[in-house]
Amino acid sequence: MTQRNADSLEFLHALGSLYCRAGHHERGLVFLLLAAKMAPDDIAVLHSLAEAFTETGAGPRAIAAIDRIEDISEAIDPALQRLRSKAQWLSGEKHRAREAFEAYLRARAAE
C-alpha cells in the first residue's frame, strides 16, 4: 500500500469513527465501508465497522465483520465477545448472545 493510500485509509477510518461517535452512524458507515474496501484485512477498521453495524441494528452484518476479525486475528479480544453478544441479541439469537456475553465476562475475570 502506498503512503497516499495509507493516508486515505487512515482518514476514512478516522472520519467514519468520528461520525459514529457523534451519533451519525449511517454517515460513519459510508466512510468505514470505503475504508474496509481499501483494506479488507485491517482489524481496526473491521472492529469499527462491526460497532457501527451494531449501532444501526444490522446484527448479521456486524457478526460477519466479527467473524472476519476472528479469522485473521491471532489474539482474541474480550471486547469482541461483548460486541458479538450485542450483535447476536439484535439478530434475535438470544441464547447465543448470552453465551457470548458469559464468555466475555469469563475473559475479563481472567485478566
C-alpha positions as CSV (number, residue, x, y, z in Angstrom):
1,M,0.0,0.0,0.0
2,T,1.4,3.4,-1.0
3,Q,1.8,6.2,1.6
4,R,-1.0,8.1,-0.2
5,N,-3.4,5.1,0.1
6,A,-2.4,4.5,3.8
7,D,-3.2,8.2,4.5
8,S,-6.5,7.9,2.7
9,L,-7.3,4.7,4.7
10,E,-6.4,6.4,8.0
11,F,-8.6,9.5,7.0
12,L,-11.6,7.4,6.1
13,H,-11.3,5.3,9.2
14,A,-11.0,8.4,11.4
15,L,-13.8,10.2,9.8
16,G,-16.1,7.2,9.9
17,S,-15.3,6.7,13.6
18,L,-15.9,10.4,14.4
19,Y,-19.3,10.3,12.7
20,C,-20.3,7.2,14.7
21,R,-19.1,8.7,18.0
22,A,-21.2,11.8,17.2
23,G,-24.3,9.6,16.7
24,H,-24.4,9.8,12.9
25,H,-23.9,6.0,12.4
26,E,-25.2,5.8,8.9
27,R,-22.8,8.5,7.7
28,G,-20.0,6.9,9.5
29,L,-20.8,3.6,7.9
30,V,-20.2,5.0,4.5
31,F,-16.7,6.0,5.3
32,L,-16.0,2.8,7.2
33,L,-17.2,0.7,4.3
34,L,-14.9,2.6,2.0
35,A,-12.0,2.0,4.4
36,A,-12.9,-1.7,4.6
37,K,-12.9,-1.9,0.8
38,M,-9.4,-0.4,0.7
39,A,-8.1,-2.7,3.5
40,P,-10.3,-5.7,4.0
41,D,-7.8,-7.3,6.5
42,D,-7.4,-4.2,8.7
43,I,-8.6,-5.3,12.1
44,A,-9.1,-1.8,13.5
45,V,-11.3,-0.9,10.5
46,L,-13.3,-4.1,10.8
47,H,-13.8,-3.6,14.5
48,S,-15.1,0.0,13.9
49,L,-17.3,-1.4,11.1
50,A,-18.8,-4.1,13.4
51,E,-19.5,-1.5,16.1
52,A,-21.3,0.8,13.5
53,F,-23.3,-2.1,12.2
54,T,-24.3,-3.0,15.7
55,E,-25.4,0.6,16.5
56,T,-27.5,0.7,13.3
57,G,-29.2,-2.6,14.1
58,A,-27.5,-4.6,11.4
59,G,-26.7,-7.6,13.6
60,P,-25.9,-10.1,10.8
61,R,-23.5,-7.7,9.1
62,A,-21.8,-7.0,12.5
63,I,-21.5,-10.7,13.1
64,A,-19.9,-11.1,9.6
65,A,-17.4,-8.4,10.4
66,I,-16.6,-10.0,13.8
67,D,-16.2,-13.4,12.1
68,R,-13.7,-11.9,9.7
69,I,-11.7,-10.3,12.6
70,E,-11.5,-13.7,14.3
71,D,-10.4,-15.4,11.0
72,I,-7.5,-13.0,10.5
73,S,-6.5,-12.2,14.1
74,E,-4.2,-14.2,16.2
75,A,-5.2,-12.7,19.6
76,I,-8.7,-13.0,21.0
77,D,-10.0,-9.7,22.2
78,P,-12.6,-10.0,25.1
79,A,-14.3,-6.8,23.8
80,L,-15.0,-8.6,20.6
81,Q,-17.1,-11.2,22.5
82,R,-19.1,-8.4,24.1
83,L,-19.7,-6.9,20.6
84,R,-20.6,-10.3,19.3
85,S,-23.1,-10.7,22.1
86,K,-24.8,-7.4,21.3
87,A,-24.9,-8.2,17.5
88,Q,-26.4,-11.7,18.2
89,W,-29.0,-10.2,20.5
90,L,-30.0,-7.7,17.8
91,S,-30.2,-10.7,15.3
92,G,-32.7,-12.5,17.6
93,E,-30.1,-15.1,18.7
94,K,-30.8,-14.6,22.4
95,H,-29.3,-17.8,23.7
96,R,-26.1,-17.4,21.6
97,A,-25.9,-13.8,22.8
98,R,-26.0,-14.9,26.4
99,E,-23.2,-17.4,25.8
100,A,-21.0,-14.8,24.1
101,F,-21.6,-12.4,27.0
102,E,-20.7,-15.1,29.5
103,A,-17.5,-15.8,27.5
104,Y,-16.8,-12.1,27.7
105,L,-17.3,-12.0,31.4
106,R,-15.0,-15.0,31.9
107,A,-12.3,-13.5,29.8
108,R,-12.5,-10.2,31.7
109,A,-12.3,-12.0,35.0
110,A,-9.2,-13.9,33.9
111,E,-7.4,-10.6,33.0
